[in-house]
Amino acid sequence: MPVFQESCAEQIQAQTVIIIHPGSLYLRIGRASDLNPYTLINAIARRRLPGGLEHKDTFLPSLVPRTKELTQAMEESRLQVSHTLQSCLQSDGRRRYATPPQQIAAFNRRSNPEVLSPSSSEWIKTDQEVVIGDDILSLNPAADFNIHFPYRRGELNVHSGPGGSLRSVLADLKAIWEYVLTEKLDIPLRDLKHYRAVLIIPDIYNRLYLKELTTLVLCEIGFGGCFLLQDHVAATFGAGLGYACVVDVGDQKTSVSCVEDGISHRNTRVRMDYGGGDITQTFFWLLQKCAFPYKSCDLTDKLDALLLSQLKKEFCHVDLNICGSQEKTFVVKKPRQQTDTYTLQVGDECLVAPLSLFQPELFKVTGIHNVHVQKRSVGDSEDPHDENYLRETSRRGIKESLEQTLESQEETATPAVVGEEEVVVDTVDSAPIALQNRELDAPREFVTGPQQLLGLDHAVLQSIDRCPTEDLKRKMYSCVLVVGSGMKFQGIGMWLHNRISLQIPYMYRAEQLDIITQPKEMDPGMTAWKGAAILSCLESAQELWISRQEWERSGVRLLRERAPFMW
C-alpha cells in the first residue's frame, strides 16, 4: 500500500511540473507527466509600428557573400570528402562508385515541374499584434510583421537591431511561454503559483542570462518554484546513463561535454557555432552545383527554408551501400500559387552534406563559426562569496601554508654552504609566486584546425582528453551519446565511430567504443526534455527547487548554492 501512495504522489507532482526546453529553432514544453512535449517553432512575429524599422530573423543561418576564395576553399573540401567516400567499401566488400555531378546536372536541367491544381490555401488574415509559433508560417510575407527568434546559436539572440535588446528578448520569451501554457496546456496564468518549472539551459551558459531567466520564470511569469538544468546532464538522465560523452547537435550549434553522475565537467565543455541549419545551407549549395530544378527557391522565404530542411531530412544519409544517382521527387506548395511537383537526381551530395560536420570548412557558406568554452565568472555584486572569492581565499591559504613551511625549513636547516641555502630558499619561495600567476583550473582552449574550425570528431577527442582522470577518460571512450535533432542521419553514428576509433590514444584502445544515436528508441531531439522530466520527480531533486519568495529575498546566491552545476 505505501508503494501505491508514493506512486500516486509522484504522478500528482509530475502533473504540476512544467519542463521548458528552448532551442534555436524549436521550443519543447510540457508537463513532466506527458509522454511527449508540445513542440513549436520558437519564434514570435510582432506587428511593426508605423514607420518602424523592419527586422526578420531568418529560419536558416544567413549566407555570406560568395567570394572566389570562399568558393575555392569549399570546392576543395567537397572534393576531399568525395575522394574519401570513393575510397570506402560497401558492406559486401565492393568499392563505392559515384555518378559525376555533371551527369546529374544534365538530367536536372531537363527536368520541368509538373503543375498540379492551384493551391487552395490562403495566407492568414489577422488583427492580432502578436503571432506565435507555427502560425508564423501562414503570415503573408508582405504583412507588416517583424519576426524574432529569441535563441540563436544556442544562446539568447541579443543583437543591435530592432527587438534585439536583452529586455526585448526576455519579453518575447515571456509571450511565447505564456501562449503555450494557456493555449496548448490549458493552464490559466493565475494558477501558475501552484506549478513549478524546470528550465533546460545550455551546457555552456552565460551567468547574467541565467539570472534574468530565473527572474522571468519566477517573478514575471509567476511559477511557484523552478530550477535550472544543463541540457547534457538532462540528456544522460533521458538515456538512462550514469556517464557519457554527450554530443548535442541542434539547429544552430553543436556542443560536446563529458557528464558523470549528473555533473558536466567544466573543462570538457565546448560549443561550435554550426548545426543542422548549416548542413541545410551546405546541402542547398551542393544541389545548386547539380542544377537544382526549383530555380526560384529563395532562402529568405520561410516556406522555402523549411522545404529545404525537409529535403535534407528525407534525402541525406551516410549509408555507404547507396551509390550512384537516385531519383527523387518533392512538392512546392504555397498559398495563392500553383502547386508544382519536381523530379531531380541526387548523388553523393546526400552524403557530403551530413559529413560536413567532420569537414567544417564546408560550413564557410554561412560565415565564421566560433568555438566557445565555459568562461570564468566575472563576479556579481549580489553574491560576494562567489567563485572569485573562493579562488582568492584558497590561493591565500596556499600561500600562507607555503610561507609557514618555508619558515620552519629555515629554522631547522643549518646548511654548511651559503650557496645551498640560496637554492633551497629560491625553489620553495618561487612556488607561491607561480601559484599566484597561474590561474587555477583555467579552461584550456580547444585546438582548432588551420581554418580555425573544429570538426565534430576532434571536438569529442579533445573534450575527453580534458577529463581529470585516466579512469574517467576510459569511461567516456566507452560511451558517446548523440542527442539533438541536427544529426538524425542514417549511418552517421557508424561514421563517427570510425573517425574516433582511428584517433583514440593507444592506451584507451582496449575500451569498447559505443556510440548511442537513438537512446531508448526515442527521438534524440526529445532526450534532454525527457531526462529533465524524469529528474524533476526524483526525491533527490526536491532540494534543488527555488521558490519565488526565496529568489526575491536572496537572488543569485541561490543559484550558486542550489544549482545542480558549478556556478
N, C-alpha and C positions, 0 to 999 in steps of 0.2 A: 504493500500500500504506500509506504513513503516514497518509493521509486516513482509511482504513478503521479503523486502530488508534485514531485520535483519536476517531472517532465512537463506537467501542466503549467507550472510556474515559468519554466523556460520558454514554453510556447507563448504564453501571455507576454513575457518580456520581449521576445523576438518580434511580436506584432507592434510593439511601441518603440522599436529601434529602427531608424532610417539610415540606410547606407548610401552615401553620396560619393560617386567616383567620376570626377570631371576629367575629360580628355581634350586634346586639341581639336578633335572632330566630333566625337560623340560624348554625351553625358549618360551615365548609368546610375539610376536612382530607384530605390525600392525598400520595402520592409525587409528586415533580416529574416522573416519567416517566409518570404516569397521564394518560389523556385527560381525565377529569373527576374532581373531588374527591368524597369521600364527604360528603354533606350531611345534617345532622340538626338538630333543634330544639336550640338552645343553652341547655338548661335541665337542672336536676337536682332530683329530689324526694328529700328525706331524711325518714325516719320521725321523728315528733315524740316527744320524751321524755315520759314520763308527767307530766302537769301542766305541760308546756311551753307556751310561747306559740305561737299559730297565726300563720303568715305564708305567704301565697300571692301571689307576683308574678303579675300578670295577663298574658295573651297579647296584649292590646291596651292602648294607653295609657289610663290611668284618666280617667274623665269627671269634670268639676267640677259642682257644683250649678248647675242651670239657672235663673238669676235672670231677672227680667223684662228688665233692661238687657242681659244677655248674649243672650237670645233675640232681642231687637230688633236688636242690632248684627249678629248672624248673618243675620237675615232681610233686613236692608238689603244686606249683602254678597251674599247669594244673588240678590236682585233685580238687583243691579248686574251680576253675571255673566250672568244670564238675559237682560238687555237687550243686553249685548254680543253674546251668541250670536244674538239675533234680528236684530241689525244686520249679521250676517255673511252671505255669499253661499255657495251651493253651488258645486260645480265647474263646473256648466253655466250659472252666472250668475244663477240664480233665488234669490230671498230665502229664508232659512230660515223655517220655521214651527214652532211648539211646541204641544203639547196642554196645555191648562190643568191644573195639579195637581189641581184639584177634580174634573175629569172622570176622571182616572186613579184618584183616591182612591175615587170612586163604584164603579168596576169592582172595585178591590181589596177593598172592604168586602163585596162579594157573593161573593168568591172563597173557597170552602171547600176544605180539603185533601182529597186522595184518599188513603184509607188503603190501604197495601199490606200484605203479610204482616207479622206481628210480627217484630221483629229477632231474628236467631238469635245475634248476638254477645253476649258477656258481658264484664264488667269483669275484668281480670286479677287473679288471686289471687297474692300474693307474700309470701314470708317475708323478702325482702331488706330491708336497712336503707336502700339507695340505689337509685333508679331513674333512668335517664339517657336523654335524647333523646326520640325519638318514642314510646317506651314509656309516657311520662307521660300520653299521651292516653288510654290504656287503663286508667288508675288510677281506681278508684271515688272520686268527689269526697268521699264520706263517710269514706274511709280517712284514718288519722291521719298524713298526709304534709304536710310544708311544701314549697312549690315555690319555687325560686330561679333567676332569670336572672342570670348573672354580669355581663352587659353590658346597659346601658340608655342610651339617647340617645347611643350611640357612645362611651361611656366605661365604666369599671368601675362596677358598681352598688353603690357604698358608701352605706349608709344607716343610720339609727339603730335599725331594727327587728331582730328575731332573724335571725342569719346575715348581718347587713349590714356587719360589720367588714371591713377590708381583708384580714385573715388568713383570715376565713371565705370571702370571695370567691375568694381565691387557692387555698384548699383545694378549692372547687367546681370551679375551672378544672382543677386537677390531676386530680381524679377523672374529669371529662368527657374530657379529652385522653387520659389513660391508658386509659380504657374503649375509645375509638375505636382507639387504637394496638394494643391487644391483641386486642379482639373483632372489629374490622372490617378492620384492616390486617394482622392476624396477625403482629405484631412483639412478641416477648417483651420485657418491660421490661429484663431483664438485657442484651439486645443493643443497647439504645439508645445505648450508648457508641460504637458503630460508625456511628451515624446522626447527621445534622446537621439542624437545624430553621431554617426561615425564618418568623418571626412577622410577620404583616402588622398594622401599628399604625395608629391614626387619624392623619390629616394634622395635626390639632391635638392635641398629645399632652401628657400630664402626666408630667414627668420622674421623679417618685417612683414612679409606676405602672410606667414602663418599666424602671426599676432592679429593681423587685420581680419583674416578669415575666421579665426576663433571668435572675435568680436561680432562679425557678421552673423555667424550661426547662433550665438547665444543672445546677443543684445538686440540685433536688428531684426532677424527672422523670428527669434523668440523660442528656440528649443530649450527644454528644461535642463539639458546636460549634453556634453559632447566629449569626444576625444579624437585625436589625430593619429593616423596610422600610415606608415610608409607603404607604398604600393608593392615593393618587392617582398616585404615581410608578409603582407596580406596574401601575396601570391603563394608563398610557401604553405600558409595555412590552407588556402584553397586547394592546393595539390596534395595536402596531407603529408608534407615532407618536413623532417626536423632540420635539414640543412640543404642548401643548393646554391650554385652559382646561377643567379636569376638573370635572364636575358629578356628584356621587355621592349618589344618593337611596336611603337604606336604609330599614329598617322604622321607626326612631325618630329618625333625624337626616338632615339634608341638608347636605352640605358642598361648598364650591367653593374651588379654588385654581388658580394658573397654574404649570404644570410645563414646564421647558425642560431638555433634555439630562440628565434624571434628577434634577433639583433642583426642589423645590417652593419657590417664593419666599415667604418667611415672611409678609411684609406683605399678600400677596394671599389668605391663608387665612381662611376664615370658616365657622362651623358654626352651623346653626339647629336648634333642638330640635323639629323636626317631620319626619315621613316617611310611609312607606306606611301605617303603623298609624293615623296621624291622618287620612289620607284615608279609611280604612275607617270610622272613627268618624263622620266628616262624612257619608259615604255613608249610613250607618245612620240618622243624623238626617234626611237628605233622604227616605229610604224611609219613615220613620215619618210624615213630613208627608203622604205619599201612602197612608196606611193600609196599611202593610206587613202582609200577611195572617198571617205567622208571629208571632202576638201574644205567645207565651210566650218569645220569643228573649231570652236573658239573657247579657249581655256578660261577666259574671264567669265564665260557664261556658266552659271551654276549647274544647269542641266547637262551641258556638255562635259563639265568637270566630273560630275557623278557618273555619267555614261562611261568615261574613260576609266574611272575607278572600278566600275563593274566589269569592263572588258579585261582589266588587269586580273581581277579575281577569277574570272572564268577561263581566260586563256593562259595565264602564266603558271609555270610549274618548274620543277627541277627533276623531271623523270628522264633519265638518260636513254631509256628504251624508245622514246618518241623521237624519231629522226625525220629529216626532210620537211617538206611543206605540208601544212594542214589547212583544209578549207573550213572557214568559219563564217557564221552569219550573225548580224546584230541589227537591231531596230532602233531608229531615231524617231522619237515621238515627242512633239512639243505642242503646247496649246496654240490654236489658230493656225497651225501649219500642217502640211500633208505629212503623213507617216511614211517613212522610207525604210526599206529593208536592204541592207548592204551585204554583199558577199566579198570576202577577201581571203587571201592566203597569208599565212604567217609561218615562219620557220624558227630558227634558233633565237629570234628576238624574244620569244616567250621564256627562254631560259636565261638570256643575258640580263634582262631587266631585274629579276629577283637576285641574281648573283652580283648585282652592283653593290649589295650590302658588303661584299668581300672585296670589291673593286670600287671604292667610293669616289674615285676620280670621275666616274660616270655621273655622279650627283652634281658636278660642276654646272650643269644646266640650270640648277636652282641657286647658284651662288656659293658663298663661303659657308662652311659648316664648322662651327666652333666645337671644341672639346671642353667639357666642364667637369670640375671636381668639386667636392664639398668645401666651401670657403669657411675659414675660421670666423668666429663671432666677432663683430666689431664692438660689441657691448651694448647695453641698454640701460638708460637711466632708471628704469623701473626695477631693474634687477641688479643690485650692487654685488651680489655674490655669484656672478655668472662665471663662465668658463675662464675668462681672462683673470678674474680674481683668484680662482682656484689654481691657475697655472702659475701666477706670480707668487702666491703664498707657498706653493710646493717648491718652486725654484729657490725661494728664500730659505726654506727649510733645508734643502740640499746644500746650499752654500754654507749655512751655519754649521751643519754637521761636518762638512769637509774642513772648515776652519778649525773646529774642535779637534778633528783628527790630526790636523797639521800641528796644532799647539801641543797635543800630547806626544807627537813624534819628536818635536823639538826638545821637549823636557826630558824624554827618556834617551834619546840618541846622544852619544858622545863620540862624534867622529874624530878620527886621528888627523884626517886631511881636510883642509878648508874646501878644496875643490869638490870633494864628495858631498859635503853638506849642501853646497850650491845646487848640485844636480838633484838631490833629494827634494829640496825645497821647490825648485822650479817645476818638477814633474807633478807634485801634489798641488802646488798653487795654481798651475795652469788649468786644472780641472774645473773649478767653479767658473772661470772666465769662459772656457769652452762651452760650459752648460748655459751660461748667460747668453752667449752669441747664437747658439744653436736653438732653433725653435723645436720644442718638444713635440714629438709625433706630427711634425709638419707634413701636410699632404704632398706626396711626390707627384710631379707632373707625369702624365701618361705620354709615352714616346710615340709621336706621330710619324708618318712616312714623309718622304721628301716634299710632297704637296701639302703638308700639314693636315692630312686626313687620316682617320683611324678606322680601319676595316673592322668588321664585327668579330672575326676570329682573333685578331690581335688585341681587341678590347677585352675579350674573355681571358686570354692568356695573361695579359698584364694585370687584370683585376685579381685573378687567382694568385699571381706572383706577389701581390701586396698583402696576402693573408699573413697574420702574425706568427703562425707556427707551421712546421712541416706537416704535422698531422692534419691540420685544417686544410692545407693545400691538397693533400691526398683525398680528403673527403670531397672537396669541390670538384676535383677532376673526375670523381666517380659519379657526379650528379649535376648536370646542367639543365635547368628548367627554362623553357622558352614560353613566354606568355605575350599577350597583346595581340591586336588584330592586324598588324602590319606585316607579319611573316607567315601567313597561312598559305604556304605553297607546298604542294605535294612534293616530297622528296628533299626538301631543303634541310631537314633535320639530319639526314644522312650526309649531305654535303658539309654541313657544319661539323659533324662528327669526324669526317675525313680530314678536313682542314686543321682541326685542333690536334687530332691524332698524330699528324705529321710533324707538329711543332712542340708537343709536350716534352718538357725536360726529361732526360733519360731516367732519372731516379724515380719518376712517378709513372713510368710506362707499365708497371705491373698492375696498376689500377684499371678496373673495367670502366671505360668511359661510357656513360649513359646519358643520352640526350632525350629529354622528355618534351615532346611538342604538343601533346594533347592530354594533359593531366586528367585522370579520372574520366576520360572520354567526353570531356566538356569543351565548349568553345573556349580557346585560350584567352579570348578577349574578356571573358567573364570570370576568369580565375581569381583575380585580385578582389573583385566585388564579392564573390562567394566566400573567399577567405576572411574578409572583414566581417561578413555576416556570421560566420562560424565563431570567430574570436569574440565578437560582441556579446555572445551568450555564455561564454565560459566564466566560471566562478572567479578565475584569476583576473578577469578584465574589470571586475567591479571596482577595484582601487584606481582604475585609470580615469574614471569619469570626472569631468569638471562641471560643476553647476554654475548657473548664471550668477548667483549671489557670490560664490567664491571668486569667479572671474572679475566681477566688478570690484571686489574688495582687494584681491591680491594681484590680479593681472598676470603678466608674462612669467612671473616666478613659478606659477603653477605648471607651466609647460616644462620648465627645467626640472621640477620635482616629480611630475607625474607622467610626462610623455613617455611612451614605450620606445624611445630612441634617445641618444645622447644629444641634449640640447646644445 
